[in-house]
Amino acid sequence: MNSQLSFFQKINIYRETGLKIIRGFWNKIFLKESKGFLFVGRRVSIHNCKHIKVGKNVKFESLSEIQGLSRHGIVFGDNVTIGYGTQIRPSSYYGVGDIGYGLSVGYNSAIGPMGYVGCAGSIKIGNNVLIGPKATLIAENHKFDDFDRPIKDQGVQQQGIIIEDNVWIGANVVVLDGVTIHANSIIGADSLVSKDIEAGKIFVNRRNCWTRDRPVKERSVN
């Protein structure tokens, strides 16, 4: 603990941490697997706990939501932090539609506050990965080829997302389905990542507004 903190600041930190450990002990009972301490903040929502595995010293910060319902489960390695208000969703809370694939996060990795991880398709995050605030990972795309049917009725495709070891992803980044971010890379804040990133690269792609016409198929007129 930082030596510059006052006595009362330290007492407050110890109190808050103690409450998180108490909540963690209660939630550990319901998880599929848990090792060591689990720290759970205020008003954390954990659903379908029997699909969730956690390592040592995992932290679920306040108002985060972890939906466990998935075909391959949700796995957090040692020292993983899920930030304030972050949502992890492989499947609908109501059990409708397909059951999603799931998520794995390696040791010493963190997802910052207010993030969204849509792991209907596979998402694999390596070790020592830093993901900044309000980042979005979506491992699924809607199909939209048929103009005669609503997009929501045309199904989805899922290629998955892989983020290898020692990657830093800045604030407000969006990572789309089918992307691999190779080791030792940096993604600049507010970037849209729609293609693979080579190892050791710094990638910045600001999201500008643009439009494109959808191709219209020819239709016969009777």
N, C-alpha and C positions, 0 to 999 in steps of 0.2 A: 504494500500500500504506500502511496506517495507520502513522503515525510513532511510535506508542506501542509497536509490536511490538519485541521484543528481537531481537538479531542471530540467535540460535539459532531463534527462532520464524520469522523470515524465511527462514532456510536450509531449515527443514522445509517451508515452503509452496512454495518454489522446487523442492525435490526432488519433492514430491507432484505439483505442476503439470507438471514435466518428464515424469514417468512417464505422466500422463494424455495429454500431447501425443504421446509415443511410441506409446501404444496407439491414439491417434487416427489417426496416420499409417498404421498397419497396417490399421485398419478402413476408412479412406478408399478403399483399393484396391478394395474390394468393393461400395461404394455406387454407386447409379445416378448421383449427382451430388454433389459436395462442393466448397465454396469456402472457402479460408482454413483456419484451425486448427479441429480437432475435438478436444475433450477427453473422454476416456473413462476412467471410474473403474474400480475393481476389480470383477471378476466381473460385468461388464455382458454381457447376452445380446442379440445383434442377429441376427434371423432374416430370411431372404429379403431380403438387402441390396439387390438390384437393383430393389426397389420404393421405396427410400428416398432422398430428396434432403435435403441439409443446406446451410445457408448458412454464413456466417463465424462463428467463435467459438461454435459450438454445444457444449453440455456435456451429456453423459450421465453422471450421477453413479453411484456404486457400486451394484451389485445391481439397477439398472434393467433392464427388459426391453422391447425394441422389436420387435414382430412386423410385418414389412413386407408380408406377403402380403395384397394388397388390389387392388380393381379400379382405383382411382384413385391409389394410392400414399400414402406418408407423406411430408409435406413440412414441414421446419422452416426458418423464416427465420433471419436473422442474430441472434446473441446470444440464442438460445433455450436455456433450461435445463430438463432433465428430471431431477427430483429423485431422491434416494436411494430405491431400492426401488419406483419407480413402474413400472406395467405399461401398455403400450399394445398393445391387441389388436383388430385388425379381423376376424380369422379364427382358426380352430382351428390350433394348432401342427401338427396331424396332417393338415391338408388335407381333413378331413371336413366335410360340410355346405356351405352357400353361402360364397362368397368375399365378404368384407366390402367396404364402400365405401372407407374410409380416413380420413385426418386431415390437416388443414393448420393450421400454427401460424405466426402472423405474427411480425415482428421484436420483440425485447426482451421477449418473453413467457416466463413460467416456470410450470411445474407442480411443486408442492412435493413433499416426501418422501411415499412410501407411497401415492401416488395411483393411481387406476385409470381408464383411458380405454378404454371399449368402443366402438370405432368401426366396428362392423358396418354401421351406418348412418352417413351423412355427419356429421362433426364439423368445424366451421370455427371456429378461434380467431383473433381479430384481433391487432392490434399492442398492445404495452404492457399485456398482460393478466397479472394476478397470481392464481395459483390456489394456495391454501394447502394444508397437509399433509392427507393422507388424504381428499382430495376424490374424488368418483366421478362420472364422466360416462358415461351409458348411452344410446346412440342406437339403441335397439331395445326392443320390447315383445313378450312372448309373447301369443298369442291363447289364450283360455280359455273360449270359449262352449259347447263341446260336452262335456257331462258323460260321454259314452260313450267318449271318447278321452283318453289321457294328454295333459296340457298340452304336454309336449315334442314330441308328434306333430302339434300343431295349427298349426304354423308361426308366423311372426313378422310384425310390421309395423315399418317403419322410416320415420320422418319426418325425422330428423336434428336436430342441435343446432347453433345458431349463437351464438357469443359475440363481440360486437363489440368495438371498440377501447376501451382504457382502462377495463377492468372489473377490480374486485378481488373475488375469491371467497374467503371465509374457510375455516378448517379444518373438515373433516368435512362439507362441503356435498355434497349429492347433487343432480345435475341430470338430469332424466329426458328421454326422447325427445320430440321435437316442440317443444322450448323454444327461444325466442330471447331472449337477454339483451342488451338494447340498450346503446349506448355510455355510458360514464361512470357506470355503476351499481356498487353495492356490495351483495354478498350476505353477510349475517351468518353467523358460524360456526354449524355444526350445522343449517343450514336445508335443507329439502326444496323444490326448485324444480320445480314441475310445470306452470307456466304462464309465459307471456311476461312479461318485466320491462321496463317502460318506461325510456327513456333518462333518466339522471340520478337514478334512484331508489335509495333504501336499502331493501333487502328483508330482513326477518327472519321466519322461519317455523320455529319449533322443532318438531322431529319428536316428537310425542306418540304413545303407543300407542293404537291404536283398531282396532276390528274392524267388518266389515260382512258381512252374509250375502250370498252369491252368489244371484242369482235362479234358482230351480229351475223348469224347464219342466214343464208338466203331462204326465203319462204315463198312457196308458190301461192299465187292468187287465183282462186276459182271464180 
